[in-house]
Amino acid sequence: MSTQLRPTDVKRLNRHWRRHTHNRISLIVESVTQPFNLGSILRTAATFGVDTLWLTGNAVTPEHRQVHKTALGTQTKVRWEKTATSAEAVAAARAAGYRVVALELAHGAVPLHRAPLTGDVCLAVGAEDHGCSPALLAAVDAVTYIPQTGRVGSLNVAVATAIAIAEARRREWETLPDGDDGTE
C-alpha cells in the first residue's frame, strides 16, 4: 500500500531530480492574454526548472494581479522578460544557446515524441485562439504538435505547454538506470 510522502521526503525527491537535470529549458510565450493561463504556465515552469520566459506580442505579464491566482507565488521563481516582437524573443533565445521549437498544429510539424527536444531547448507557444503567429513559426528551428485522439482538436495553452515541458524533461531523464527514481 502506498502512502503520501512527507514534506521532507518530497524535498529529498526533488533534490534527486535536480541532480539529474542538466539541460536548460526556456519558453517563448506569444500573445497569451488570459492571466490564468500565464499563471498556470509560470507554475509549471517553476516546477520543471524553466530558466527564462520571453513574453512577446500582447502577452499578459506576471505583474498582472490575476496571474497570482494560478501561479500561487511561483511567478517570483522564474526569470522573465518582455520583448517587442517574436523575432526578438527567438533571437534572445538563440543568443542564450537554445534551439527554438514551436508547439503548433501546423503543416510540417512533427509529433511531440519525435521533436528535437534534447539539449537546451526553448519551447514557443502562442495565443489561446490563434496559436503561434506566422512570424514566430517562420523564425523557429522546428515545429511540433501534440498528437490527439479524442474528439476535440486542441488543448488549452497552459496544458499543452505543461505536456511539452514534461516531454523535454522525460527525454533527459530516460537515460537514467532502472531503479534510479529517487524514491528509495
C-alpha positions as CSV (number, residue, x, y, z in Angstrom):
1,M,0.0,0.0,0.0
2,S,1.3,3.4,-0.9
3,T,1.2,6.4,1.4
4,Q,1.8,10.0,0.6
5,L,5.3,11.3,1.0
6,R,6.1,13.6,4.0
7,P,7.3,17.1,3.1
8,T,10.9,16.1,3.9
9,D,10.6,13.1,1.6
10,V,9.3,15.4,-1.2
11,K,12.3,17.8,-0.7
12,R,14.7,14.8,-0.9
13,L,12.9,13.5,-4.1
14,N,13.1,16.9,-5.7
15,R,16.8,17.3,-4.9
16,H,17.3,13.9,-6.6
17,W,15.7,15.0,-9.8
18,R,17.6,18.4,-9.8
19,R,20.9,16.5,-9.5
20,H,19.9,14.5,-12.7
21,T,18.8,17.6,-14.6
22,H,21.4,19.3,-16.8
23,N,19.6,20.6,-19.9
24,R,18.1,24.0,-19.9
25,I,14.5,24.7,-20.9
26,S,13.1,28.1,-21.6
27,L,9.8,29.4,-23.1
28,I,8.6,32.0,-25.5
29,V,5.0,32.9,-24.7
30,E,3.4,34.8,-27.5
31,S,0.2,36.8,-27.1
32,V,-1.2,34.7,-24.2
33,T,-3.7,37.2,-22.9
34,Q,-5.5,35.2,-20.2
35,P,-3.9,35.8,-16.8
36,F,-4.9,32.3,-15.5
37,N,-3.2,30.7,-18.5
38,L,0.0,32.6,-17.8
39,G,-0.2,31.8,-14.1
40,S,-0.5,28.1,-14.9
41,I,2.4,28.3,-17.3
42,L,4.5,30.0,-14.7
43,R,3.7,27.4,-12.1
44,T,4.6,24.6,-14.5
45,A,7.8,26.4,-15.5
46,A,8.8,26.8,-11.8
47,T,8.0,23.1,-11.2
48,F,10.2,21.9,-14.1
49,G,13.1,24.3,-13.6
50,V,12.5,26.5,-16.7
51,D,15.2,29.2,-16.9
52,T,13.5,32.1,-18.7
53,L,10.2,33.1,-20.2
54,W,10.3,35.6,-23.0
55,L,6.9,37.2,-23.3
56,T,6.0,38.8,-26.6
57,G,3.1,40.1,-28.6
58,N,0.3,41.2,-26.3
59,A,1.0,38.6,-23.7
60,V,-0.1,39.5,-20.2
61,T,2.9,39.8,-17.7
62,P,3.4,38.1,-14.3
63,E,2.8,41.5,-12.7
64,H,-1.0,41.3,-13.6
65,R,-2.9,40.7,-10.3
66,Q,-4.9,37.8,-11.7
67,V,-1.8,35.8,-12.6
68,H,-1.2,35.3,-8.9
69,K,-4.4,33.2,-8.5
70,T,-3.0,30.3,-10.5
71,A,0.8,31.0,-10.2
72,L,0.5,30.8,-6.4
73,G,3.7,32.7,-5.8
74,T,5.8,30.9,-8.4
75,Q,5.8,34.0,-10.7
76,T,8.8,35.1,-8.5
77,K,10.8,31.9,-9.2
78,V,11.1,32.2,-13.0
79,R,13.0,34.9,-14.8
80,W,11.0,36.7,-17.5
81,E,11.5,39.5,-19.9
82,K,9.2,41.2,-22.3
83,T,10.3,41.6,-26.0
84,A,8.7,43.8,-28.6
85,T,8.4,41.1,-31.3
86,S,8.5,37.4,-31.6
87,A,11.6,37.7,-33.8
88,E,13.4,39.4,-30.9
89,A,12.3,36.7,-28.5
90,V,13.7,34.0,-30.8
91,A,16.9,35.9,-31.3
92,A,17.3,36.3,-27.5
93,A,16.7,32.5,-27.0
94,R,19.2,31.6,-29.7
95,A,21.8,34.1,-28.3
96,A,21.4,32.3,-25.0
97,G,22.2,29.0,-26.7
98,Y,18.8,27.5,-27.2
99,R,17.2,25.6,-30.1
100,V,13.7,27.1,-30.5
101,V,10.8,24.7,-31.1
102,A,7.3,25.9,-31.6
103,L,4.3,24.0,-30.3
104,E,1.6,24.3,-33.0
105,L,-0.7,22.4,-35.2
106,A,0.9,23.4,-38.5
107,H,2.0,21.9,-41.8
108,G,5.4,20.4,-41.5
109,A,5.1,19.9,-37.7
110,V,6.4,16.6,-36.3
111,P,4.7,14.8,-33.4
112,L,6.0,15.7,-30.0
113,H,7.6,12.3,-29.4
114,R,9.8,12.9,-32.5
115,A,10.5,16.6,-31.9
116,P,14.1,17.8,-31.3
117,L,13.8,18.3,-27.6
118,T,17.2,17.2,-26.4
119,G,19.8,19.5,-25.1
120,D,19.0,23.1,-24.3
121,V,15.6,23.9,-25.8
122,C,13.2,26.9,-25.9
123,L,9.6,26.0,-26.4
124,A,7.4,28.6,-28.1
125,V,3.7,28.7,-27.5
126,G,1.1,31.1,-28.9
127,A,-2.2,32.7,-28.2
128,E,-5.2,30.9,-26.8
129,D,-7.3,31.1,-30.0
130,H,-4.8,31.7,-32.8
131,G,-1.7,29.8,-31.7
132,C,1.7,30.9,-32.8
133,S,1.9,33.7,-35.3
134,P,3.2,33.2,-38.9
135,A,6.2,35.4,-37.9
136,L,7.1,33.2,-34.9
137,L,6.6,30.0,-36.9
138,A,8.9,31.3,-39.6
139,A,11.7,32.1,-37.1
140,V,11.9,28.9,-35.1
141,D,14.2,25.9,-35.7
142,A,11.4,23.3,-35.7
143,V,7.6,22.9,-35.1
144,T,6.0,20.1,-33.2
145,Y,2.4,19.2,-32.2
146,I,0.8,17.0,-29.6
147,P,-0.9,14.0,-31.1
148,Q,-4.6,13.9,-30.1
149,T,-7.0,11.0,-30.5
150,G,-10.1,12.4,-28.9
151,R,-13.0,14.4,-30.4
152,V,-11.5,17.8,-29.5
153,G,-8.9,19.3,-31.8
154,S,-6.9,21.4,-29.4
155,L,-5.6,21.8,-25.9
156,N,-5.6,24.8,-23.5
157,V,-2.2,26.6,-24.0
158,A,-1.2,26.1,-20.4
159,V,-1.9,22.3,-20.6
160,A,-0.1,22.0,-23.9
161,T,2.9,23.8,-22.5
162,A,3.0,21.5,-19.5
163,I,2.9,18.4,-21.7
164,A,5.7,19.7,-23.9
165,I,7.9,20.7,-20.9
166,A,7.3,17.3,-19.3
167,E,8.3,15.5,-22.5
168,A,11.5,17.5,-22.8
169,R,12.4,16.6,-19.2
170,R,11.4,13.0,-19.7
171,R,13.8,12.7,-22.6
172,E,16.6,13.8,-20.4
173,W,15.7,11.5,-17.6
174,E,15.0,8.4,-19.7
175,T,18.7,7.6,-19.8
176,L,18.9,7.1,-16.0
177,P,19.5,3.5,-14.9
178,D,16.4,1.5,-14.0
179,G,15.6,1.9,-10.3
180,D,17.1,5.4,-10.1
181,D,13.8,7.1,-9.3
182,G,14.8,8.8,-6.1
183,T,12.0,7.1,-4.0
184,E,14.4,4.6,-2.2
